[in-house]
Amino acid sequence: MATPGALFRVAILSALAAVAFGSKGGLPLMLDLFHPRSDANVPSGYVSKRSEAFRFRTRVDHFDVQNRATFEFDYVSNDEYYRPGGPIFIIVGGNNALNPYFIENGLFHDIAREQGAWLFSNEHRYYGRSAPVEDYSAPNMRFLSVEQALLDLIEWIDHLRREVVGDPSAKVILHGLGYGGAVATWARQRFPGLIDGAWSSSPSVIARANFAEYGKDMGETIRTLGSDECYGVVWRGFRTAENLMDAGLYGLLTEMFRTCVPLRADDPLTIETFFFGLKGSFEAEMFGQASADSVTRMCDDLLADQADTALHVLANLFERRYGVFDCVPFDFESSVASALDEEVGVPNNAEYGIRQRLYQLCTEFGWFVTSATGDSPFGTRITYRYFIDTCRAAFGEWIDQEVVYEGVRLTNVHFGADDPRVTNVLYVNAQYNPTRLVSITNYTNLQANAFLIEGEVAAFDWMADAEIDSEDLRRVKREIVGYVTSWLGSGIVPVK
């Protein structure tokens, strides 16, 4: 019989898969076609039990003294465990709508209970309801940047200390997942006099225009958790598809994979989208349930398939995922469509943050997961140019390679990339999560560290202790508790 902890973990993983890969039969959303959303691991439809909702007013543009416009962003508060003189614990908002789940559940919540902390969480500008502009047209996206979000966060924290908690000297600890975790560590780096420590789970902190290593690492995970034979099936399947296209047999592939728009030689963007979608199917199989066992099961299924060719094996996997649809819309126009809506309140923006996330990738981070070098099993047809064209389709011709490279360069200059030179931070990643390659996995100095959870494809360090935790996950959680308490002056600095 499953333990309560195991059942809870299954519920979390099911919610993660629904958010990450779509809830209507598994068609990938645009947000997954560029960079997995690692901070969306919360049960959908979660109803707050103990938190109160508020709004905070700040400036639309912190860097233009002549622009006095303001807006409000959402935040939630939970003072259930607060003791006078206790610290402030903040879940930093990332690229998703505000959810009170994290200040009512999880390891950070449990540490807050022991430390008498007041818990808060904010919503990042442009996400959820926290829009500083009336619509998300391309000109109106100019106020979306990490630098603006950091000043939102710092002004709000000052307000919390003085006006809400009533303790201007209260210690402040930040925690976040994915992009929210990156913002947390960057806030500690920029404002060490205000932020006493930051713990980040799966934070992508190294901007990289061409993230070809992502697909290569997926391939190595297939070899490690599956087998060389499984890797070979995927490799041969993708190369066979490429060879058929080179031979002009587009109709055969259109029929085998039931694409809504026929593949044609004069539509190279749709051809790249097709290969990207096929690769995305493997991402969903491997990471959609956030379990290393998923990779093993996927390989077992591929190797058990009695189809005549590796390409037919891939087509059968494709059919298992998308068989409920009359056809599969893996064409460029369909894939970009979810990022074109400029209305603030539509689900693509308010719930999933698709357009906003894409804008930040195009202007600050890159992380374009190409596979043109041939060192992954996913072929050579997903090029860097494809992502530039996607950015331009969504935001205009002004975005080109120079804009992307400049944004990536400045992000790394501002925050130090793999050498941030910051204290009182924790970076936690999973061994088989490709995003660790743009995170920090080896970093130690006084009261700072980086941990890599062995044997996992997702970092669940943020969850409360559970019986099904691996020994290494238990170890990392103990380290986290030790570091956080040491930052508060209420524990001993962990021994490295």
Residue pairs with C-beta under 8 A, 6 or more apart in sequence:
2 10
3 466
3 467
3 468
5 466
5 467
5 468
6 466
6 467
6 468
8 466
9 460
9 463
9 466
9 468
11 43
12 41
12 42
12 43
12 463
13 289
13 290
13 291
14 289
15 41
15 42
15 43
15 44
16 40
16 41
16 288
16 289
16 290
16 458
17 284
17 288
17 289
17 290
18 44
19 37
19 40
19 44
19 352
20 32
20 36
20 37
20 40
20 284
20 287
20 288
21 27
21 28
21 29
21 32
21 284
21 288
22 28
22 29
23 44
25 322
25 324
25 325
26 284
26 288
26 321
26 322
27 322
27 325
27 328
27 329
28 277
28 280
28 281
28 283
28 284
29 338
29 352
29 354
30 335
30 336
30 338
30 339
30 354
30 358
31 37
31 352
31 353
31 354
31 357
31 358
32 280
32 283
32 284
33 276
33 277
33 280
33 335
34 357
34 358
34 361
34 367
34 368
34 369
34 387
35 204
35 211
35 357
35 361
35 365
35 367
35 369
35 435
36 283
36 287
36 435
37 95
37 96
37 178
37 357
38 177
38 178
38 201
38 202
38 204
38 433
38 435
38 458
38 459
39 94
39 95
39 96
39 176
39 177
39 178
39 179
39 180
39 181
39 202
40 96
40 178
41 177
41 290
41 458
41 462
42 99
42 101
42 102
43 101
46 99
46 100
46 101
48 76
48 100
48 104
49 104
50 78
50 80
50 104
51 76
51 77
51 78
51 100
51 103
51 104
51 119
52 76
52 77
52 78
53 74
53 75
53 76
53 77
53 100
54 74
54 75
54 76
54 77
55 72
55 73
55 74
55 75
56 72
56 73
56 75
56 122
56 155
56 156
56 159
57 70
57 71
57 72
58 70
58 71
58 72
58 73
58 151
58 152
58 155
58 156
59 67
59 68
59 69
59 70
59 151
60 67
60 69
60 70
60 71
60 132
60 133
60 143
61 67
61 69
61 143
61 148
62 147
62 148
62 151
62 152
63 147
63 148
69 132
71 125
71 130
71 131
71 132
71 133
72 130
73 122
73 123
73 124
73 125
73 130
73 152
73 156
74 98
74 122
74 123
74 128
74 129
74 130
75 98
75 120
75 121
75 122
75 123
75 156
76 98
76 100
76 103
76 120
76 121
77 103
77 118
77 119
77 120
77 164
78 100
78 103
78 104
78 118
78 119
78 120
79 118
79 119
80 119
81 112
81 113
81 116
81 117
81 118
81 119
82 116
82 117
82 118
82 165
83 116
84 167
85 116
85 167
85 170
86 115
86 116
86 117
86 118
86 170
87 115
87 116
87 117
87 118
87 170
87 171
87 172
87 173
87 196
87 488
88 117
88 118
88 120
88 157
88 160
88 161
88 165
88 170
88 171
88 172
88 173
89 103
89 108
89 111
89 112
89 115
89 117
89 118
89 119
89 120
89 173
89 175
90 119
90 120
90 121
90 122
90 157
90 172
90 173
90 174
90 175
91 102
91 103
91 108
91 119
91 120
91 121
91 122
91 175
91 176
91 180
92 121
92 122
92 153
92 174
92 175
92 176
92 180
92 181
92 183
92 184
92 187
93 121
93 122
93 123
93 124
93 127
93 176
93 180
93 183
94 124
94 127
94 176
94 177
94 178
94 179
94 180
94 181
94 183
95 124
95 127
95 178
95 179
95 180
95 353
95 356
95 357
95 360
96 127
96 128
96 352
96 353
97 123
97 127
97 128
97 129
97 350
97 351
97 353
98 121
98 122
98 123
98 127
98 128
98 129
98 130
99 121
100 121
102 108
102 109
102 121
102 175
102 462
103 109
103 112
103 119
103 120
103 121
104 119
105 464
106 462
106 463
106 464
107 461
107 462
107 463
107 464
107 465
107 477
107 480
107 481
108 119
108 175
108 199
108 462
109 119
109 464
110 464
110 465
111 117
111 481
111 484
111 485
112 118
112 119
115 484
115 485
115 488
115 490
117 173
118 164
118 165
118 170
120 160
122 152
122 153
122 156
123 129
123 130
124 130
124 149
124 152
124 180
124 183
125 131
125 132
125 143
125 144
125 148
125 149
125 152
126 132
126 136
126 141
126 143
126 144
126 353
126 356
127 353
127 356
128 350
128 351
128 353
129 350
131 344
132 143
133 140
133 143
133 344
134 140
134 344
135 342
135 343
135 344
136 341
136 342
136 343
136 344
136 349
136 355
136 356
137 342
138 395
138 396
141 356
141 359
141 395
144 356
144 359
144 360
145 360
145 363
145 364
146 182
146 183
146 186
146 360
146 364
146 411
146 414
146 415
147 414
149 183
150 183
150 186
150 187
150 190
150 191
153 183
153 187
154 187
154 190
154 191
154 194
157 172
157 194
157 195
158 194
161 167
161 168
161 169
161 170
161 172
162 168
171 196
171 487
171 488
171 489
172 194
172 195
172 196
173 195
173 196
173 197
173 198
173 199
173 484
173 487
173 488
174 184
174 187
174 188
174 195
174 197
174 198
174 199
175 181
175 184
175 198
175 199
175 200
175 201
175 462
176 182
176 183
176 184
176 198
176 200
176 201
176 203
177 200
177 201
177 202
177 203
177 462
178 201
178 202
178 203
178 204
178 435
179 203
179 204
180 200
181 199
181 200
181 201
181 202
181 203
182 200
182 203
182 204
182 205
184 198
184 199
184 200
184 203
185 198
185 200
185 203
185 205
185 420
185 422
185 425
185 427
186 205
186 415
187 195
187 198
188 195
188 197
188 198
188 422
188 424
188 425
189 415
189 416
189 420
189 421
189 422
189 425
192 422
192 423
192 424
195 424
196 424
196 487
196 488
197 424
197 425
197 426
197 447
197 483
197 484
197 487
197 488
198 424
198 425
198 426
199 425
199 426
199 428
199 480
199 483
199 484
200 425
200 426
200 427
200 428
201 428
201 459
201 461
201 462
202 428
202 429
202 430
202 433
202 435
202 436
202 439
202 458
202 459
203 427
203 439
203 440
204 365
204 367
204 435
204 438
204 439
205 415
205 417
205 420
205 427
205 438
205 439
205 440
206 412
206 417
206 418
206 438
206 439
206 440
207 364
207 365
207 366
207 367
207 407
207 408
207 409
207 411
207 412
207 417
207 438
208 365
208 366
208 367
208 408
208 438
209 366
209 368
209 384
209 404
209 405
209 408
210 366
210 368
210 370
210 384
211 366
211 367
211 368
211 369
211 370
211 437
211 438
212 369
212 370
212 371
212 372
212 373
212 375
212 376
213 434
213 437
214 367
214 369
214 434
214 435
214 437
215 279
215 369
215 370
215 371
215 376
215 377
215 378
215 382
216 373
216 375
216 376
217 434
217 437
218 282
218 283
218 286
218 376
218 377
218 378
218 434
219 231
219 234
219 235
219 375
219 376
219 377
219 378
221 286
221 295
221 432
221 434
221 457
222 230
222 231
222 234
222 286
222 295
222 299
222 377
223 230
223 231
224 432
225 292
225 295
225 296
225 299
225 432
226 295
226 296
226 298
226 299
227 299
227 303
229 303
230 298
230 299
230 302
230 303
231 377
232 310
233 302
233 303
233 310
233 313
233 314
234 282
234 302
234 310
234 314
234 377
234 378
235 310
235 377
236 309
236 310
236 311
237 309
237 310
237 311
237 313
237 314
238 275
238 278
238 314
238 377
238 378
238 379
239 379
240 309
240 310
240 311
241 253
241 275
241 278
241 311
241 314
241 379
242 379
242 380
242 381
244 250
244 252
244 253
244 311
245 253
245 263
245 265
245 271
248 265
250 262
250 263
250 264
250 265
251 262
251 263
253 259
253 263
253 274
254 262
254 263
256 311
256 312
256 315
257 274
257 278
257 315
257 318
257 328
257 330
258 319
258 322
258 325
258 326
258 327
258 328
259 274
259 327
259 328
259 329
259 330
259 331
260 327
260 328
260 329
260 330
260 331
260 334
261 267
261 270
261 329
261 331
261 333
261 334
263 270
263 271
263 274
264 270
264 271
267 331
267 332
269 332
269 386
269 389
270 330
270 331
270 332
270 333
271 381
272 332
272 381
272 382
272 383
272 386
273 330
273 331
273 332
273 334
273 335
273 386
274 330
274 331
275 371
275 378
275 379
275 381
275 382
276 330
276 335
276 382
276 386
277 328
277 330
277 335
278 314
278 318
278 330
278 378
279 371
279 378
279 379
279 382
281 317
281 318
281 321
281 322
282 298
282 317
282 378
284 321
285 294
285 295
285 298
285 317
285 321
286 294
286 295
286 298
286 457
287 294
287 433
287 457
287 458
288 294
290 457
290 458
290 460
291 457
291 458
292 432
292 455
292 456
292 457
294 457
295 432
295 457
298 317
301 317
302 313
302 317
305 312
305 313
305 316
305 317
307 313
307 315
307 316
318 328
322 328
329 335
332 389
332 390
332 393
335 390
336 390
336 393
336 394
338 348
338 354
339 348
339 354
339 355
339 358
339 390
339 394
340 355
340 393
340 394
341 348
341 349
341 355
342 355
343 349
344 350
348 354
348 355
349 355
349 356
355 394
358 390
358 391
358 394
359 394
359 395
361 367
361 368
361 391
362 391
362 394
362 395
362 399
362 403
362 404
362 407
363 399
363 403
363 404
363 407
364 407
364 408
364 410
364 411
365 407
365 408
365 411
366 404
366 407
366 408
367 438
368 384
368 387
368 404
369 382
370 382
370 383
370 384
370 386
370 387
371 378
371 379
371 380
371 381
371 382
372 380
372 381
372 382
372 383
372 384
373 380
374 380
384 401
388 399
388 400
388 401
388 404
391 399
391 404
392 399
392 400
416 422
418 440
420 440
422 448
423 445
423 446
423 447
423 448
424 447
424 448
424 487
425 448
426 448
426 449
426 450
426 451
426 479
426 480
426 483
427 439
427 440
427 441
427 443
427 449
427 450
427 451
428 450
428 451
428 453
428 459
428 461
428 476
428 480
429 435
429 436
429 439
429 441
429 450
429 451
429 452
429 453
429 459
430 436
430 452
430 453
430 456
430 457
430 458
430 459
431 452
431 453
431 454
431 455
431 456
431 457
432 455
432 456
432 457
433 456
433 457
433 458
433 459
436 452
440 450
441 450
441 452
442 450
443 449
443 450
444 450
444 496
446 493
447 483
447 486
447 487
447 493
449 479
449 483
449 494
449 496
451 461
451 476
451 479
453 459
453 460
453 461
453 470
453 472
453 473
453 476
454 470
454 472
455 470
455 472
456 470
456 472
456 473
460 469
460 473
461 473
461 476
461 477
461 480
465 474
465 477
469 477
479 494
482 491
482 492
482 493
482 494
483 493
483 494
484 491
485 491
486 492
486 493
486 494
